[in-house]
Amino acid sequence: MCYAEIMDVRVESAAVVSALIEGASRIIRGKREFLELLTAAILAGGHVLIEDNPGLGKTTVAKTFARLIADGRKPLLFKRIQFTPDLLPYDITGVDVFDPESRSFRFVPGPVLANIVLADEINRTTPKVQSALLEVMAEGQVTIGSSTHRPPEPFFVIATENPIESEGTFPLPAAQLDRFMMRLSLGYPDRGAELSILEENPAGGALKGLEPVIQKADFTALRETAAGVFCHPDLRGAAADIVRDTRIHRAFLLGASPRAALHLLAAARALALVKGRDYVIDEDITVLAVPVLVHRLKLRDPRAQGENLIREICLARINGLKTG
């Protein structure tokens, strides 16, 4: 690819990313950094867990992105699963139903076989039901009996949970948490953004009228471009060392997995693209270390701050890279 072609790809990618984030900003006010991280995660092919207090727009985020990407004239297929204690695994994955006319079984797909799946309040259902998401989130397929069914592409899960309530909830096991590329938090809006929300209620009227801003083909091309973003071997080494350090650090009972290292590198490439670059810099690794790693780790002392420990590990490795 010649220089002019590279520049054309960069300009086109920047335009598509800008359209996606600006479109989301019409509904999710004052949260540019959050939207950039979320966009990086889905461009990297990952799933996202949004953990925050009630009423901050977690559900609205998933609905917004579902409306921004179109497949022809229609938005991508979006399904919401409201997790409750009485939910069963086949309520999510689908089930084989006997058809008396044909005297055979036919598959009725569950809501997980959609482009964008909102797993709302995922910690309010039992671990048995939570585990129904493991295969589709890791391998992009659902196995029912002897048959395998795949969701349409692109496919990603946005899950939400409230951290302040423990009654009637079931904490996600480590195997489930490891499937999420990032754990993000919206946080409360600043005064200007909140006044804007009070004036227009974007999650009400504006969301219903939100039109797609990019096509599925553009999104797929953007994912391919993100996967090809250049990362210097030294930065790849630093990312690997950061993940390995969590396994030997005395503060952690459980360190990050090799999947976490893959997610960190993929997210760094996607974030570089979101920022308008075709190469990864050390700041990408620093920004992503906490949202990519913290939810995968188990602390020996529950009173310790995992975020601070990860930042210390990350800074030590990045600074060592610079001085070395």
C-alpha positions in Angstrom: 0.0 0.0 0.0 1.5 3.4 -1.0 1.6 6.5 1.1 -1.4 8.1 -0.5 -3.5 4.9 0.0 -2.5 4.8 3.7 -3.5 8.4 4.1 -6.9 7.8 2.5 -7.5 4.8 4.8 -6.5 7.0 7.8 -8.8 9.9 6.8 -11.7 7.5 6.1 -11.3 5.7 9.4 -11.1 9.0 11.3 -14.4 10.1 9.7 -16.2 6.9 10.6 -14.9 6.9 14.2 -15.9 10.6 14.5 -19.4 9.9 13.1 -19.9 7.1 15.6 -18.7 9.0 18.7 -20.4 12.3 17.8 -23.6 10.4 17.2 -23.4 8.7 20.6 -22.6 12.1 22.2 -26.0 13.4 21.2 -27.5 11.0 23.7 -24.7 10.4 26.2 -23.8 13.9 27.2 -20.5 15.0 28.6 -18.8 11.5 28.5 -16.4 11.7 25.6 -13.6 9.7 27.3 -16.1 6.9 28.2 -17.4 6.8 24.6 -13.9 6.6 23.2 -13.1 3.6 25.5 -16.3 1.9 24.7 -15.8 2.5 20.9 -12.3 1.1 21.2 -13.6 -2.0 22.9 -16.2 -2.9 20.3 -13.8 -2.0 17.5 -11.3 -4.5 19.0 -14.1 -7.2 19.0 -14.5 -7.1 22.7 -17.5 -7.1 25.1 -18.0 -4.5 27.8 -19.2 -4.6 31.4 -20.6 -1.2 32.6 -20.7 -1.1 36.3 -22.3 2.0 37.9 -25.0 3.3 40.0 -28.7 3.3 38.9 -30.0 6.0 36.6 -26.8 7.0 34.9 -27.6 5.8 31.4 -26.0 2.3 31.3 -28.9 0.8 29.3 -29.2 3.9 27.1 -25.6 3.4 26.0 -26.3 0.0 24.4 -29.5 1.3 22.8 -27.7 4.2 21.4 -24.9 2.2 19.7 -27.5 -0.2 18.3 -29.2 2.7 16.5 -26.0 4.3 15.1 -24.9 1.3 13.0 -27.1 0.3 10.1 -27.4 -2.8 7.9 -28.8 -1.3 4.7 -31.8 0.7 5.8 -32.3 -1.0 9.1 -30.3 -0.7 12.3 -28.3 -3.7 13.5 -30.3 -6.4 15.3 -30.5 -5.4 18.9 -31.8 -7.6 21.8 -32.2 -6.8 25.5 -32.1 -9.5 28.1 -33.4 -8.4 31.5 -31.7 -10.7 33.9 -33.8 -12.0 36.8 -33.4 -14.9 39.3 -36.0 -17.0 37.5 -34.3 -16.8 34.1 -33.3 -20.1 32.5 -30.3 -20.7 30.2 -32.5 -21.5 27.1 -34.3 -18.2 27.6 -30.9 -16.7 26.5 -29.5 -19.2 24.0 -32.7 -20.5 22.4 -34.2 -24.0 22.3 -35.2 -26.8 20.0 -39.0 -27.0 19.8 -41.0 -30.0 18.4 -43.1 -29.1 15.4 -46.0 -31.5 15.2 -46.7 -30.8 11.5 -43.2 -31.7 10.3 -42.7 -34.2 13.2 -39.2 -32.7 13.8 -37.5 -30.3 16.0 -36.8 -26.7 14.9 -34.5 -24.2 16.6 -36.1 -21.1 18.0 -33.1 -18.6 18.5 -32.7 -16.8 21.8 -32.0 -13.1 22.2 -28.2 -13.7 22.4 -28.2 -14.4 18.6 -28.3 -10.7 17.7 -25.7 -8.2 16.6 -25.8 -6.1 19.8 -26.9 -7.8 23.0 -27.7 -5.8 26.2 -27.3 -8.1 29.2 -29.1 -5.8 31.7 -28.3 -6.2 35.4 -26.4 -9.4 34.6 -25.6 -10.0 38.3 -29.3 -10.5 39.2 -29.5 -14.0 37.7 -27.9 -17.3 38.8 -24.4 -18.4 37.9 -26.0 -21.2 35.8 -27.7 -18.6 33.6 -24.7 -16.4 33.5 -22.6 -19.3 32.2 -25.0 -19.5 29.2 -23.1 -16.5 27.8 -19.7 -18.0 28.2 -19.5 -19.9 24.8 -21.1 -17.1 22.7 -18.9 -14.4 24.2 -15.7 -16.3 23.8 -16.2 -18.2 20.6 -19.1 -16.5 18.9 -21.4 -19.5 18.8 -24.1 -21.3 20.7 -24.3 -25.1 20.9 -27.8 -26.6 21.4 -27.7 -30.3 21.4 -25.6 -31.4 18.5 -26.1 -28.2 16.5 -24.1 -25.0 16.5 -25.6 -21.6 15.8 -23.7 -18.3 15.3 -24.9 -14.8 15.9 -24.7 -12.3 13.0 -21.6 -10.2 12.5 -20.7 -7.8 14.0 -21.5 -9.2 17.5 -20.8 -7.8 20.9 -22.3 -7.8 24.4 -22.8 -4.8 26.6 -23.6 -5.9 30.1 -24.6 -3.8 33.1 -24.6 -4.2 36.8 -25.2 -2.0 39.9 -22.3 -2.2 42.4 -24.2 -0.8 45.4 -26.8 -3.6 45.9 -25.9 -7.1 47.2 -29.3 -8.4 48.1 -30.7 -10.7 45.4 -27.5 -10.6 43.3 -25.0 -13.2 42.2 -21.4 -11.9 41.7 -19.9 -12.8 38.3 -17.4 -15.7 38.5 -13.8 -15.1 37.3 -14.4 -17.1 34.1 -17.3 -14.8 33.2 -15.5 -11.6 34.0 -12.5 -12.7 31.9 -14.7 -12.7 28.8 -15.2 -8.9 29.1 -12.5 -6.9 27.4 -13.2 -3.8 29.6 -15.1 -2.9 32.7 -16.2 0.8 32.5 -18.0 3.3 34.6 -20.1 6.2 33.4 -20.0 8.3 36.5 -22.2 11.3 37.2 -22.4 14.1 34.6 -21.0 17.5 35.2 -23.4 20.5 35.8 -23.4 21.6 32.1 -24.2 18.1 30.9 -26.9 17.6 33.5 -28.6 20.8 32.5 -28.5 19.7 28.9 -30.1 16.4 30.0 -32.8 18.2 32.0 -33.6 20.4 29.0 -33.8 17.8 26.3 -34.1 14.4 28.0 -32.0 12.7 25.2 -32.8 9.2 26.4 -36.5 9.9 25.8 -37.3 11.7 22.6 -33.9 12.1 21.0 -33.0 8.4 21.2 -36.2 7.4 19.4 -35.4 9.7 16.5 -31.7 8.8 16.3 -30.7 7.8 12.8 -27.8 5.5 11.8 -24.6 7.3 11.1 -22.5 4.5 9.6 -23.1 1.3 7.7 -22.2 -2.2 8.9 -19.6 -2.4 6.1 -17.9 0.7 7.4 -17.9 -0.7 10.9 -16.4 -4.1 9.7 -13.7 -2.3 7.7 -12.9 -0.2 10.8 -12.5 -3.3 12.8 -10.1 -4.7 10.2 -8.1 -1.4 10.2 -7.9 -1.4 14.0 -6.5 -4.9 14.0 -3.7 -3.8 11.7 -2.6 -0.7 13.7 1.2 -0.9 14.3 2.5 -1.6 17.8 6.2 -1.5 18.4 7.7 -4.8 19.8 8.9 -2.9 22.9 5.3 -1.8 23.7 4.0 -5.3 23.1 6.7 -6.5 25.6 5.6 -3.9 28.1 2.0 -5.0 27.8 3.0 -8.6 28.4 5.2 -7.6 31.4 2.3 -5.6 33.0 0.0 -8.6 32.8 2.7 -11.0 34.1 3.5 -8.7 37.0 -0.1 -9.1 38.2 0.6 -12.8 38.6 3.6 -12.4 40.9 2.5 -9.2 42.8 2.0 -10.1 46.5 -1.2 -8.0 46.6 -3.0 -10.2 44.1 -4.4 -13.7 44.8 -5.3 -14.2 41.1 -3.5 -12.5 38.3 -4.5 -11.7 34.8 -4.8 -14.4 32.1 -3.2 -14.6 28.6 -6.6 -13.5 27.3 -6.2 -10.3 29.3 -2.9 -9.6 27.5 -4.5 -10.2 24.1 -7.4 -7.9 25.1 -4.9 -5.2 26.3 -3.0 -5.2 23.0 -6.2 -5.3 20.8 -7.8 -2.5 22.8 -4.6 -0.4 22.5 -4.6 -0.7 18.7 -8.3 0.2 18.6 -7.8 3.2 20.9 -5.0 4.5 18.8 -7.3 4.4 15.8 -10.0 6.2 17.8 -7.5 8.9 18.6 -6.6 9.3 14.9 -3.3 7.4 14.9 -2.1 4.3 13.0 0.4 3.3 15.7 0.2 2.6 19.4 1.9 4.8 22.0 2.7 4.2 25.6 -0.3 6.4 26.7 -2.7 3.9 25.1 -1.4 1.1 27.4 -1.5 3.4 30.4 -5.0 4.5 29.8 -6.3 1.0 29.2 -4.5 -1.0 31.9 -7.1 -0.4 34.6 -10.3 -0.9 32.5 -8.9 -4.0 30.9 -7.3 -5.7 33.9 -8.9 -4.6 37.2 -12.0 -6.8 36.9 -10.0 -9.9 36.3 -7.9 -9.7 39.4 -8.5 -11.0 42.9 -7.0 -9.1 45.8 -5.7 -10.7 48.9 -6.9 -7.7 51.0 -10.4 -6.6 49.8 -9.7 -3.2 51.3 -6.8 -2.6 48.8 -7.3 -0.5 45.7 -6.8 -2.6 42.7 -6.8 0.4 40.3 -3.9 2.1 42.2 -1.9 -1.1 42.2 -2.3 -1.6 38.4 -1.4 2.0 37.8 1.8 1.6 39.8 2.7 -1.6 37.9 1.9 0.1 34.5 3.9 3.2 35.3 6.9 1.2 36.4 7.0 -0.8 33.2 6.4 2.2 30.9 9.0 4.3 32.7 11.4 1.4 32.5 10.8 1.2 28.8 11.6 4.9 28.4 14.8 4.8 30.5 15.9 1.5 29.1 
